[in-house]
Amino acid sequence: MASPAGDLPTQACPLPQSKAPTEDPELQTRRRRRRCCCICFLVTLGVLLLLGVTLLALFLTVLRVRDPSTHLLSSRIVGVAPSLTQPNFTLLITASVHNPNPASFSFASGTTELWYRGTHVGDAQVDPGSIPSKGDTVVELEMTVFTAGFTANMTQLLEDIDAGSLPLDANARIPGRVAVFGVFKINVVAYSDCHVVVGFPDMGIRGQDCRDHAKL
């Protein structure tokens, strides 16, 4: 008996196998380079952040500039400058300066002004020098005192002379540099504002109040 047409034998044809696409070697090289660059960037960024934190901690502890302190020791007249109007005289001022920083302070030439009751009465030049770390040094400066500044208010001057004391104000500005470990060098300007009471006629220091500060 013949088999029906619908029962004809069929044979499944195998599907063609697709080959995996091969990646371009140049593209692989680019990806490796990009990955290496990212890793290097992250490592460098981490090192810089660590270095920044270390320098900040070092600055807040060791490199932080602390204010110096000034103490006037003596003052005396050492000379008179002749003048056609009123003679000026030279006043030798001796002061002790303390450096509290753990680094030496080298300073250039500075300036000092002297005031008597709001009137400018003197100028002085501070010679260059240095102060050791956490140490002291004695500074001497010759100040030219203008007699005309004192006699501008003769009534007040006579009252101060009668009382035996002269109230004076001295302002100093000294630029310099702090060197830490011989590597870190920081430019600093030291300021000193002193209110001094000088005895008359002995010119001794009877009282003083100094405010010192330093600015980067």
Disulfide bonds with the S-S distance in Angstrom:
Cys194-Cys210 2.11
